[in-house]
Amino acid sequence: MAQIFLSYAREDEGKVKDIYQRLSDAGFKPWMDTKDLLPGEQWKSSIRRAVRRSDFFLACLSANSVNRRGWIQKEIRNALDTWEEMLDSDIYLIPVRLEDCEVPERLCDFQWVDLFEEDGWTQLQEAIRVGMERRKEDATVQVTLLLESDIREFTPVERESFIFALSCIVNISPGQIRVASGGTLVTLEMPEEAAQLLVSMYSARDPVLQTLHIAKVVTAPPLIPRRKKLKQLFASLLDAYGGGIALAVLALVIVGVALFIVIRRGEPAPHLLAVVRTGSEIDIDGLLTEPAWQEGDSLTYAEHPAKNGSTTATVRFLWDDDYLYVGFDVNDTQVEEADPSTPWDSDSVSVLLHDGGIAEHRQSLGEKLGDYRAIQLKPWTTPNEPADTDNGYQVEMRIKWRQPPSARRVIRADLLSVDHDDAPFTLVGTRGTKFSKLSWDGDGDITSAGARLLLVDGEHSGGE
């Protein structure tokens, strides 16, 4: 059942309630703040979450909404961000004119529908129907999971939460997962890439699957091709340019895709880490002595074989309602500490969080500290002494949440370690794909890893 988000100005509430009822009567699942927000819920985060989870977003436009500031403008921005992650052919954001009015410039690229016209409602229903069919036509694969409990006994909220958490783990929208059959043995349909990721996680015995009570991934049949994309591409090129040019362009496209696949296969896959909620106080002292640091998953991501094969950085995470806690344990036999005025010349660690925006949190040796971060040198470590052998250093960070946290939320993170060893470095750049990954330079001074952090409640048996 398609979920449809209704965005509107408060003055149009009566008209939008009528749309809500008509959509519900037609077998859809509309979402409207005055209808679906529960008492006690944080309405801002709930609305953002509803926009992300919905299959369609209806921007209900009138003179009341077009030329005014307010929450509807933020909802439209969130919807545009969601649309950016979809295929160009997907129907998701539909401007719906309630009366004869201007359409905002940023929505002008989307064909709108006039509900005040006689055939407006028919056009809207057809757009939703075609949008659902196009998504079903995408290449899908069936995956059968053995659950610890019967999915048929889930409440609607539990079922929705399960699908949403699973979609976060495999990096797709909830609408791209369909339950084909249910029980303790449940069969799901999802895009091939997501299914392959799920199967690889099970093969690697990734403990994050335990948080969703997935006991086993039983089957993953081959891809079911349904959309003849190359055939459609060739047909459009043939119409536009003729046979010879169409063949040449199509050949270039195929070569480009092949090169892209080869390049992407050379990139490391992002790591998925379970981050445990802590109920104990974490002292930001750089010592990492609290027992809570041993819970959840850890990741050892930095190795510098070209410079020093024994240099590694291991990171762990914890969370509570106020902060994300980050702990780094760096093994380094040659620690470099620069003058405080040039902290970028020191050894350092960083975490780049995608939490309602992108923010880097870095700690360099010799850099001024605050109550939200601390660094400790390990015993027998004297920076800037090439003749001796150091042990390394530890860093603790406390990062204030930008958005309210919740269990099963997934956060993207990039991790960076800089190991100078008295050698200059140059930052090559970033990749603007699903996970921004900082590259290291030719000297091997900088290493990095992409990660996804899954917030979980309670104890978790973690591992490296």
C-alpha positions in Angstrom: 0.0 0.0 0.0 1.5 3.3 -1.1 2.0 5.9 1.6 1.3 9.5 0.3 2.5 12.5 2.3 0.2 15.6 2.2 2.0 19.0 2.5 -0.2 22.0 2.8 -0.8 25.5 4.3 -2.9 25.5 7.5 -5.6 27.6 5.8 -6.2 24.8 3.3 -6.6 22.1 6.0 -10.3 21.5 5.1 -9.6 20.9 1.4 -6.7 18.6 2.2 -8.7 16.6 4.7 -11.1 15.8 1.8 -8.1 14.7 -0.3 -6.9 12.5 2.6 -10.3 10.8 2.8 -10.5 10.2 -1.0 -7.0 8.7 -1.1 -7.9 6.5 1.9 -11.1 5.4 0.2 -9.1 4.6 -3.0 -7.0 2.1 -1.1 -3.9 4.3 -0.5 -2.3 5.2 2.9 -2.3 9.1 3.1 -0.2 10.8 5.8 -1.3 14.2 7.2 0.0 15.8 10.4 -3.4 16.5 12.0 -4.5 12.9 11.3 -1.4 10.8 11.9 0.8 12.6 14.5 0.3 11.0 17.9 0.2 13.0 21.2 3.6 13.3 22.7 5.5 12.8 19.4 8.1 15.4 18.4 6.3 16.8 15.4 9.3 18.2 13.5 11.3 14.9 13.5 8.1 12.9 12.9 7.2 14.9 9.8 10.8 14.6 8.4 10.6 10.8 9.0 7.2 10.6 7.3 8.5 12.5 4.2 11.4 10.0 3.9 9.2 7.0 4.4 6.5 8.0 1.9 6.2 6.7 -1.6 4.7 9.9 -2.9 4.8 13.6 -1.8 1.8 15.8 -2.7 2.6 19.5 -2.5 -0.8 21.1 -2.1 -0.6 24.6 -3.6 -2.8 27.6 -3.3 -2.4 31.3 -2.8 -2.2 30.5 0.9 1.0 28.5 0.5 2.9 29.8 -2.6 3.9 33.2 -1.3 4.5 32.6 2.4 7.2 31.3 4.6 6.5 28.4 6.9 6.9 24.7 7.6 5.5 23.7 4.1 8.7 25.2 2.5 10.9 23.0 4.7 8.7 19.9 3.8 9.2 20.7 0.1 13.0 21.0 0.7 13.0 17.6 2.4 11.0 16.1 -0.4 13.4 17.5 -3.0 16.3 16.0 -1.1 14.5 12.6 -1.1 13.7 12.9 -4.9 17.5 13.5 -5.6 18.1 9.9 -4.5 15.6 8.5 -7.0 15.7 7.7 -10.7 14.8 10.5 -13.1 11.9 8.4 -14.3 10.4 7.9 -10.8 7.2 9.8 -9.9 7.5 11.0 -6.3 6.9 14.7 -5.9 3.6 15.8 -7.4 2.5 19.5 -7.2 -1.2 19.6 -6.7 -3.0 22.9 -7.3 -6.1 23.4 -5.2 -6.9 26.6 -7.1 -5.6 28.6 -9.9 -2.2 29.9 -8.5 1.4 30.2 -9.4 3.7 27.2 -9.0 6.9 27.9 -7.1 10.0 28.1 -9.3 11.7 25.1 -7.7 8.7 22.9 -8.5 8.2 24.1 -12.1 10.2 21.1 -13.5 7.5 18.8 -12.1 4.2 18.4 -14.0 1.4 19.5 -11.8 -2.2 18.5 -11.6 -5.2 20.8 -11.1 -7.6 19.3 -8.6 -10.1 22.1 -9.3 -10.5 20.8 -12.9 -13.0 18.1 -13.8 -10.4 15.4 -14.6 -7.9 16.4 -11.9 -8.6 13.6 -9.5 -8.4 11.0 -12.3 -5.0 12.4 -13.4 -3.7 12.2 -9.8 -4.8 8.6 -9.3 -3.2 7.7 -12.7 0.1 9.4 -11.7 0.2 7.4 -8.5 -0.6 4.1 -10.3 2.0 4.7 -12.9 4.6 5.7 -10.3 4.1 2.4 -8.4 4.3 0.4 -11.6 7.5 2.0 -12.7 9.2 1.1 -9.4 7.9 -2.5 -9.7 9.5 -2.7 -13.1 13.0 -2.1 -11.7 15.2 -5.2 -11.5 14.4 -7.0 -8.3 15.4 -10.2 -6.5 13.7 -12.3 -3.9 15.4 -12.9 -0.6 14.1 -15.3 2.0 14.8 -14.6 5.6 14.4 -16.8 8.7 13.2 -14.6 11.5 13.1 -15.3 15.2 9.4 -14.4 15.3 6.5 -14.6 12.9 6.1 -11.4 10.9 2.4 -12.0 10.6 2.2 -11.4 14.4 3.8 -8.0 14.1 1.7 -5.0 14.9 1.5 -2.5 12.0 4.0 -0.3 13.8 6.4 -3.2 14.4 6.1 -4.3 10.8 6.8 -0.8 9.5 9.7 -0.4 11.8 11.2 -3.7 10.7 11.0 -2.7 7.0 12.3 0.8 7.7 15.3 -0.5 9.7 16.1 -3.1 7.0 15.9 -0.5 4.3 18.4 1.7 6.2 20.8 -1.2 6.5 20.8 -1.9 2.8 20.5 1.8 1.8 17.2 1.9 -0.1 13.8 3.5 0.6 11.2 1.5 2.5 8.9 1.6 -0.6 11.5 -0.5 -2.5 10.9 -3.5 -0.2 7.9 -5.7 -0.7 6.8 -8.6 1.5 5.9 -11.3 -1.0 5.0 -13.9 1.7 5.1 -13.9 5.5 5.6 -16.0 8.5 8.8 -17.0 10.4 10.1 -17.7 6.9 9.5 -14.4 5.1 10.2 -13.7 1.4 11.0 -10.1 0.4 11.5 -8.5 -3.0 14.1 -5.7 -3.2 16.6 -4.2 -5.7 19.4 -6.6 -6.6 22.2 -4.4 -5.2 20.4 -4.2 -1.8 19.8 -8.0 -1.8 23.5 -8.7 -2.5 24.5 -6.4 0.4 22.2 -8.3 2.7 23.5 -11.7 1.6 27.1 -10.5 2.0 26.4 -9.2 5.5 25.0 -12.6 6.5 28.0 -14.4 4.9 30.3 -12.2 7.0 28.1 -13.0 10.1 27.6 -9.3 10.6 26.2 -8.9 14.1 23.9 -6.0 13.1 21.4 -8.6 11.6 20.9 -9.8 15.2 19.4 -6.5 16.1 16.6 -7.2 13.6 16.2 -10.8 14.8 17.3 -12.2 11.5 18.5 -15.7 12.2 19.4 -16.7 8.6 19.3 -15.5 5.0 18.1 -18.6 3.3 17.9 -17.9 -0.4 18.8 -15.2 -2.9 17.7 -16.3 -6.4 19.2 -14.6 -9.5 18.1 -11.3 -10.8 14.7 -11.0 -12.4 15.2 -8.6 -15.3 12.1 -6.6 -16.0 13.2 -3.3 -17.5 15.0 -3.3 -20.8 17.0 -0.2 -20.1 19.5 -0.6 -22.9 16.8 -1.4 -25.4 14.9 1.8 -24.4 18.1 3.8 -24.5 18.9 2.6 -28.0 15.4 3.3 -29.3 15.5 6.9 -28.0 19.0 7.4 -29.6 17.8 5.9 -32.9 14.8 8.3 -33.0 17.0 11.3 -32.2 20.2 10.7 -34.3 19.8 7.7 -36.6 21.4 4.3 -36.7 25.1 5.0 -37.0 25.4 7.7 -34.3 23.0 5.8 -32.0 25.3 2.8 -32.1 28.4 4.9 -31.5 26.8 6.7 -28.5 25.5 3.4 -27.1 28.9 1.9 -27.3 30.4 4.8 -25.4 27.7 4.5 -22.7 28.5 0.7 -22.3 32.2 1.4 -22.1 31.6 4.1 -19.5 29.4 1.9 -17.4 32.0 -0.9 -17.5 34.8 1.5 -16.4 32.6 2.8 -13.6 31.9 -0.7 -12.4 35.6 -1.6 -12.5 36.5 1.6 -10.5 33.7 1.1 -8.0 34.7 -2.5 -7.4 38.2 -1.2 -6.4 36.6 0.9 -3.6 36.2 -0.6 -0.1 32.6 -1.1 0.9 31.3 1.0 3.8 31.4 -0.8 7.2 28.2 -1.3 9.2 28.7 -0.8 13.0 26.2 -1.4 15.8 26.4 1.6 18.2 25.0 0.8 21.7 23.1 3.2 23.8 25.0 3.8 27.1 23.3 4.5 30.4 26.5 5.3 32.2 28.4 8.6 32.3 31.3 8.9 29.9 34.2 11.0 31.2 35.9 12.8 28.3 39.4 12.3 29.5 41.0 10.4 26.6 41.5 7.2 28.7 38.7 5.0 27.3 38.4 3.2 30.6 34.6 3.0 31.0 33.3 -0.6 30.5 30.7 0.7 28.0 33.5 1.2 25.5 33.8 -2.5 25.1 30.2 -2.9 24.0 29.1 -2.6 20.4 31.3 -2.9 17.3 34.7 -1.5 16.7 36.6 -0.8 13.4 40.3 -0.9 12.8 40.6 1.1 9.6 44.0 2.8 9.4 47.1 1.1 8.2 50.2 2.8 6.7 52.3 0.0 5.2 54.2 2.4 3.0 55.4 4.3 6.0 55.0 2.2 9.1 53.2 -1.1 9.1 52.4 -1.0 12.8 50.4 2.2 12.6 46.6 1.5 13.0 43.6 3.4 14.3 40.6 1.6 16.0 37.4 3.5 16.5 34.3 2.8 18.7 31.0 4.6 19.2 28.4 5.0 22.0 25.3 7.1 22.1 22.7 8.6 24.5 19.8 11.1 24.0 22.2 14.0 24.1 25.5 13.0 22.5 27.3 10.6 20.2 30.6 9.5 21.8 33.6 8.6 19.7 36.7 6.8 20.9 39.9 6.4 18.9 42.8 4.1 19.9 45.8 4.9 17.7 48.9 2.7 17.6 51.8 4.7 16.2 55.6 4.1 16.8 56.4 7.6 15.6 54.0 10.3 17.0 54.3 13.8 15.5 53.1 16.9 17.4 53.3 20.3 15.8 53.0 23.8 17.2 49.4 24.6 18.4 49.2 27.4 15.8 49.5 24.8 13.0 47.5 21.7 14.2 47.2 20.4 10.7 50.9 19.5 10.8 50.3 17.1 13.7 49.1 13.5 13.7 45.3 13.5 13.9 42.0 11.6 13.7 38.7 12.9 12.4 35.1 11.8 12.0 32.9 13.4 9.4 29.2 12.9 10.3 26.2 13.2 8.0 23.6 14.1 10.8 21.2 16.7 9.4 24.2 18.2 7.6 27.9 17.4 7.3 30.3 18.4 10.0 33.9 17.3 10.6 35.1 16.7 14.2 38.9 16.5 14.3 41.5 16.1 17.1 45.2 16.8 16.4 48.0 16.4 18.9 48.9 19.8 20.4 45.5 21.3 19.5 43.6 23.2 22.2 41.1 20.9 24.0 37.6 21.6 25.4 35.2 19.7 27.6 33.9 17.8 24.6 37.1 16.2 23.5 40.4 14.9 25.1 43.6 13.3 24.0 46.0 11.1 26.0 49.5 9.9 25.0 50.1 6.2 25.7 52.9 5.2 28.1 56.5 5.5 26.7 55.3 8.0 24.0 57.4 11.1 23.4 56.3 13.0 20.3 58.9 14.3 17.7 61.6 11.9 18.9 62.6 9.8 15.8 65.2 7.8 17.8 62.7 6.2 20.1 59.7 4.0 19.6 56.3 5.4 20.6 53.1 3.5 21.5 50.5 6.0 20.2 47.6 8.0 21.6 43.9 7.9 22.4 41.1 10.4 21.7 37.6 10.8 23.1 35.0 13.0 21.6 31.5 14.0 22.7 29.4 15.3 19.8 26.0 17.0 20.3 23.2 15.6 18.2 21.9 17.9 15.4 18.7 15.8 15.2 17.0 13.8 17.9 18.5 10.2 18.0 16.4 7.0 18.1 17.1 3.3 18.0 17.5 1.8 14.5 18.5 5.1 13.1 21.4 4.8 10.6 24.0 7.6 10.3 26.7 7.9 7.6 30.2 8.6 8.8 33.6 9.1 7.3 36.7 8.3 9.3 40.1 9.8 8.7 43.6 9.2 10.2 46.6 11.4 9.4 50.0 10.0 10.2 52.8 12.4 9.4 56.0 10.7 10.3 57.8 13.9 9.4 56.5 13.9 5.8 54.2 16.4 4.1 51.0 15.3 2.6 48.4 16.6 0.2 44.7 15.8 0.5 43.6 14.5 -2.9 39.9 15.1 -2.6 36.5 13.6 -1.9 34.1 11.3 -3.7 30.6 12.6 -3.9 28.9 9.2 -4.0 26.7 7.5 -1.3 29.6 7.6 1.1 32.1 10.4 0.8 35.5 8.8 1.2 38.7 10.9 1.6 41.6 9.6 -0.5 45.1 9.2 0.7 48.0 10.7 -1.2 50.9 8.9 -2.9 53.0 8.8 0.3 50.4 6.8 2.2 50.1 9.3 5.0 46.3 9.5 5.0 43.9 6.6 5.3 40.1 6.6 5.6 37.0 4.4 5.7 33.3 4.9 5.1 30.9 3.7 7.8 27.3 3.4 8.6 26.4 3.7 12.3 23.2 1.8 13.4 22.0 3.0 16.8 20.7 0.1 18.9 19.3 -0.2 22.4 20.6 -2.6 25.1 23.6 -4.9 25.0 25.2 -6.0 21.8 27.8 -8.6 21.3 30.3 -6.7 19.1 33.5 -7.5 17.4 36.1 -6.1 15.1 
